[in-house]
């Protein structure tokens, strides 16, 4: 069965992918130990990251950065994300 996307679904997918690319670029430049609030990430990406249901771009961006750059981010509940130092990664497991 072939899945056919509507124009609205394509726009949403394209916008989500664009937001992910912007977040990857921004997160790569963060300092070790820096906590980046969801409000800042939402402003940088143009995606409504303040709504927990709309955080797919930040999850994807974290995966990409971990895979490509070996940089790990942790969630700070209700606040944003934190770039982890090497010792924090080891301690976190």
N, C-alpha and C positions, 0 to 999 in steps of 0.2 A: 504494500500500500504506500503510495506516494503522498507525502504531506505537503499541502500547498498553503503557504502563508498569505495572509491578507496584507494589504499595504500598511495598515496600522501595526501589525505584528513585525513587519520588516523594519519600519521606522523605530519601533521600540527596541528591537534587537540591535540595530545600527547605533542608536543613541546609547544603549547600554555598553556596547563595545567601545564607543568613543570615550565614554566616561571611564571605563576600565583603563584605556591607554593613558588618559590624563592622570589617573591616580598612580599608575605605575611610574610615570615620569616624576611625579611629585614625591612619592614615597622613596624613590631611589636617592633623592637628595637630602633626606632627613638625617639628622645627627643621631648617633647611638644614644639610646636612653630617652630620646625626645618622645613626648606624648602628643599626638596630633588629634585634636577633637573632631568628632563627626561633623560639626558645623563648618569647620575649615575645609574638611575633605569634600563636603557637599558644595561649598562655594567654589572650590577649585575644579570640581568635576562637572558641576551643573546638574547633578543627580540628587534626588531627595534622600540622602543617606540618613537623615534624622529619623526616618521611619524604619524600624527594624526589618520590616518586610521588603524593603527596597535596597538592601545592602549587598546584593549580588555583585555589583562591580568592585566593591572593596574586597570581598572574598576572593574573587578572581584575580585581582591585582596582587593580593598577598601570595597566592599560589604561584603566579608568574614570577614574582620577585624571589621567592624561595627557590624555585626551580632554576631560574637563569642566573641569579646573583648570589644565592646562598645567604640571603638576608631574611631574617625571621622577625615577624611582627606578632605581638600578642594583643588580644582584646583587653581593653580596660572597660569593664562593664558600665554602660550608660555614659561613657565619656568619649572614647575613641580608640585609637590603636597606639601601641608603643613599640618603637624599634628596640629590639632586644640586643643586649651585649652578649658576647660569646659566653661569658660565665653564666648568664641567665638562661641561655639556650641549653647548656650542659645541665644546669640544675633543674630545668623544666622537663628535660628528657626528650 
